[in-house]
Amino acid sequence: MTRLEDRQILVRDIEQACAGGARLAPACALAGIDARTLRRWKAGDGLRQGDRRPDAARSVPSHALSEAERARIIEIANEPRFADTPPARIIPALADEGIYIASESSFHRVLRAHGQMNRRGRAQPPRTSRPPTTHIATRPGDVWCWDVTFLPAQIQGRWFYFYLILDLYSRKIVGFEVHDTDSAEHAAHLARRTALAEGVHAKPVRPVLHGDNGATLKATTVLAMLHWLGIEPSYSRPRVSDDNAFAEALFRTAKYRPEFPLKGFADLDAARQWAMRVVYWYNHEHRHSGIRYVTPAQRHAGQDGPVLAARHAVYQDARQRNPQRWSGSTRNWKPVGAVALNPERDIIIRAATSQIQLSGSIGEPAFPSRPGSAQATERNGGDGRSTATRSHAQRALSRASMARLASTGPSPQ
């Protein structure tokens, strides 16, 4: 439904556009309405009273519940035996007694009309989580993620604890330790050792360290160490399991390696040796899918740009040799820009990063279409229109838009 004031604004702007020479149909289409809707508004009292559907008098259906039946529903729902029972369970209980008064949806409607659609008993309505904390990493050392995972021992009930710190931008594991106990002292020591190894003290901006709500990572010992190092702590939302997704995904990758012992580790030294091997493999050999299949060590050192540019050159050369095999662009080898932890809006990432061109200084797109194909270039370029959905009030025409429409003049007959 369109509000009365929105109707009047739309009609006024459309009439101004038509007075300037624009046709009615394109002007209505630009306003987001149909020309028949405009004629219906003008023919009746649609520009004086607006939409009358909300105030329309509707007849009561013949099969509607009577007042006695509504009162019976309230009486039964308020019986002591149903004091903590929702309608979904009241209906079957009545059916077992051979009683039918109304459907479950009717119970809901009547209780809602009497203000009794609340959680019954001690049950509380679900609490909405706050928006996730968004951090943007535009270079190595901006955001770190850390977590602790269990490594099974061969003795049932015994575990080793794998502490790990991951650089969000490069995906490189910048610090790790394995211990036989879960302790805040171990976490604080890992944070201090990693900060010294990465030269945090010499950086103008210290990193943000994001972790979950575990007691180990939120202990006073850890917070004091982070404060001393100048590192800002960040935590996941309570009872939200995927706010630290990068660290969780890394643990999954590590534990599904072929060399991970299915029967557990024999002792602490075996667990530490495995951790050293998997960290070296992950940093220096693993081509990460999230960073265009370069290794985390290459991206951390700033070497991903030349590597990806060389891959792009290989694909361009292959395309020049066999252009008929390429119907569109070559594979995207542009370096990944900023990385967002729990992004609330995609625009945050777009604002934090700039487009990286592999085409050099010639001003051409990094991945042009097939040589000599103007149609493919036009198709890949798109028409630039937005697909955002807007209400009639948001689609109210500005005078400038109508002026541009009117400046085209009436179309030739």
N, C-alpha and C positions, 0 to 999 in steps of 0.2 A: 504494500500500500504506500502511496505517495502522500505526504502531508500537504495540507492546503497551501501553506506558504511556499513549499517547493513547487507545487503546480503553478502557482502564480508567477514565480521566477522563471520557470521553464517556458511558459506561454509568452511572457514578455520578451525574453531573449529570442525565441523563435520568430516572433512577429517582427522584431527589429532586423533579424537576418533576412527574412523574406522581403521586408521593405527595402533592403539594400540590394536585392536582386537574386538572393539565393532561392533555390527550390525548396519546397516544403519537405519532401521526403528525406533528402540528405540532412536538412537541419534537424528534423526529428530524430534521425538515426544518430546524429552527433550528440543529441541530448539524451539518448538512451531510451526513447519511447517510440511507439508506433504512431504513424500519422492518423490512424483510426482512433487511437486513444485521445489524441488532441482534439479531433472533431467531436468525440463523445463528451469531453470535458466542456467544450463550448456550447454544445447543443442543449445540455441540461443545466443543472445548477452546480456542476462540479467545480467551478471556480469561486463559488460563494459558500458552499457548505462542506466541500471536501468529500472524503470517502465516508459513506454512511453505514458501512457494514458493521463497524464496532457498536453502533447504537441501534442496530436493527432489532425489531421485536420478533422473536422467534417463538413459535408455538411449542408447547410441551409435547413430546412424543406420547402416543397412546400407551406404549409399553413401559413408560418411565416408572421408577419406584414411587410408591405412595409414601405419604408422610409417616404412616404407621410402620411401613417396612424400613424406612430410614431410621426411625426411632428404635426399631428392633435391632438393627445393625449396631447402633451406638450402645445399646444395652448389653448385647452379647460381647462386644469388644471390650467393654469395661467390667466384665465379670472377673472376679478374683483369679479364676483359673486361667484366664487369657490376659492377665495383666502384663506379662512379659512375652507375649506371643504375637508375631506379625500376622497379617491376613493370610499370607501364604500357608501358614500352619493352622490357622483357625478354620479355614474352609475344609481341609481333610478331616479335622476332628469332628466337625458338624456332620460331614457326610457319613462318618462311621456311626453316628447316632441317628442317621436317617433324617437329617434336617437339611433343608436347602432354603436359603433366604435370598441370596443374590450371589453374583459371581465375585471372584477375587478383585477384579478391577472396580466393581461397584463398591466393594468394601473400602478400597483405597479412595475413591472419589468422595464417599460420604464422610470418612474420617478426615480427609483433607478439608472438606467444607466446614467441619466442626473444629478445625485446628488441632487434631489429634494425630497427624501424620508425623510423629516423632519416633526416634529410636526407643524401643521398649526395653525395660530392664536396665542393666548397667551398660549396655552397648552404646558406644559413642559414634557419631558420624565420622567418616574418614576425613582425616586432616589433609589439606592440600599442602604439598611441599613448596617451599619458596623457590623462586627461579634459581637455576644452577649458577654457580660462580663461574664466570667466563674469564679466561685468561688467554691472551694472544701472544704467541711467540713469533717474533720476526727475525730472530738470530739465535745462535747457540747461547745458552746461559740465561735466557729470559725466563723460562718456566721449567721446573723439574717436577717429575712425578715419582713418588716412592710408595712402596708397599712391602708387605711381608707375606710369604707363602710357606706352606708346609712341604717338607720333603720327607717321605716315609722312610723309616729304618726297617731293617729286616726283623727286628723285634717288634711284635705287635703292641701297639699302644705308645710307641716311642716315635718322636718326630725330631727333625732338624728344621731350622728356620732360616730361610733364604731372604735376606734383606737386600733391596735393590733400589737404585735411584736412576731414573731415565730422563734424558734430555728431551723435552717435548718437540723441539724444532727439528733436531737431527735424528731422533730415535736412538741415540747412542746411549749405552749403559755407561754412565760416568762413575758409578760407585756400586760396590756390592760386597757383602760379607755373608758367611754361613756360620751359624752358632747352634749349640745344642739346647739353648734356652731362649725364651722370648722375653727380652728385657729392654727397658727404656735406655739403659746405659749403652747397649749395643747400637741402638738407633742413633743416639746422640754422637757416639764415636764415629759411626758411618757418615753422618752429616758433616762433622768436623773434618774428617779425612778427605771427603769428596770436595769440600769447599777449598781446602788447601791445594789439592791436586788440580783443580780447575782454575785456580788463581782468582777466586771470588774477591779477595781483599783488594785486588788492583783494578777491579771493574767499577766504572762510575755508577752502574745500576746493578744492584744485587738481585739474584733470581727469586722467584716465587716457588715455594716447595709445596706441592699439592699432594695430599694423602687422604686416606679414608678416616673414619671415626674410631679406629681401634685405640684401645687404651695405651698401647705402646707408643704410637705416633703422637698422642695428645698429652703425654705425661709431662709433668712440670720440668723434669730433667731435660727433655727434648726441647721444650719451649724456651728454657733458659739458654741452651746452646744455640738455638736459632737466633735468639735475640742478640747474643754475643757476636754471632757471625754476620748479623745484619740481613738475614734471610727472612722473608715474609712467609709465615705459614698460611696454608689454605686447606680447607677440609671439605669433604663431600657432605651432601645433605644427609640427615639421619634417615636410616632405613631406605636409602636409594643405592642400589648395588652397582649402577653403571656410571657413576660420576667420575670414576678413576679408570676409565676404559682402556687407556693406553698401557698402563702397567698390568692390568688384568690380561689383556691380549698378549703381552710379552710373556707372561707366565704360561699361558696356554701354548704358545709356540715352543717355549723351552721344554715343557713337560711332554710334548709330543714328538720330540726328537728321537731318532731310532736308538741312540745310546742311553736313553733314560732307563734306569733299571726297573723292571716291572715288579720285582720282589723287594724293592727298597735298597737302601745303602747299608753297607756293612758297618761303617763307622763314620765319624765326623770327617776324617781325612778324605774318605772316598767321596763324601758329599761335596767337600770343598774342591777336590780335583775336578769333579763333574762340573761344578759351577764355573771354574776357571776356563774349562774347554768351551762350554756353551756361550759364555760371555765373549770369548775371543771369536768364536764362529759368528755370533750375532753381530758384533761390531765390524768385523773385517771381511767376512765372507758372505754373509746373508744379504741378498739383494732385496731390499724392503719394498713391498708393493705400494706403500703409502707415500714413498718419496721417489717415484719413477724408477724403481728397481736399481738404485745405487745403494752402496753400503752405508750404514749409519756413520762409519768413520769418515768416508768421503764427504758426506754432507756436513759433518761436524767441522771438517777442516776447510770447507768452502771449495771442494774439488768437484762437486756435483755439476756445476755449470759447464766446465770443459768436457766432462764425460758425456753429458747429454747433448752438447753441441756436436761432438764427434758422432754420436749415434744419429743425430738428425742429418748430418752430412752423408752418412752411409745410406740412409733411406732416400734422400734427395737424389743421390747418384743412381740408386736402383730404379727410381722412378723415371729418371731421364733415359735410362737404357730401355725400359719397357713401360712407356706411358699408358699403353692400352690396359694394363693390369690395375690401374689406379682409377677408381671412379670418383674419389674425393680427396680429402687431405691425407697426408701421411700420418703415421702414428705420432701422437702427442709426446714430444720429448722436451717440453718446456719445464724448467725447474719449478718445483712446488714452492709457492710463496709462503705467506704466514700460515701458521697452524693454530687452530683455536681449540681450547679445552672446554668442552660443554658449551658450544656457541648457542646463545639465545636467538640471535638473528644472523642470517647470512650476510647482511650488510656490514656487520662488524668486521668480518674477514675482508670484505671488499674494501673497506675503508683503511684497513691496516696494512694492506699489501698493494703493490703496483704490478702491472703486467710486465713480465720479463720477455723481451723479444730475442729470438735467436737469429734474426735476419740481419743483424749488424746495423750499419748506418744507411742502408739503401732505402729505408722507409717502406719496404714491402712487408706483407704479412709473413709470419714465421712459417705458416703451412698453407701455401696457396693451393688453389684447386688445380685440376689437370691443365697442363699448358694448352693454351689456345681454346679453352672452353669458357666462353663468356657466360653461357647459361648456368654452368656449375658454379661460377663465381657469384652470380646473382643469387642463386639458390642458397648457397652457403652463407651469404651475407645476411639474409633475412631482411625483413621490412622494418625491424626496430620497434614494433608495436609492443606495448606492455599487455600482459595477460591478467593483470590484477583485477579483481572483482571489486566494483564500487557500487554504492547505493545511489538512488536517484539524487539525493541531496549532494553527494560528492560529485555527481556528474552534471551538476548545474553549470550551464555554459557561461563562460566568461565573455565579456564584451570583445576582448581581443580575438578570441576564437571565432566568434560570429562575424567579426569584421573581416577576418581572413577568408571566411566562407563566402561572405557577400562580395568581397573584392574579385572573386572569380567570375561574377556576373552570371546571368541566366545561361543555361546551355543552349546551343543552337538547335533549332527545331528541324 
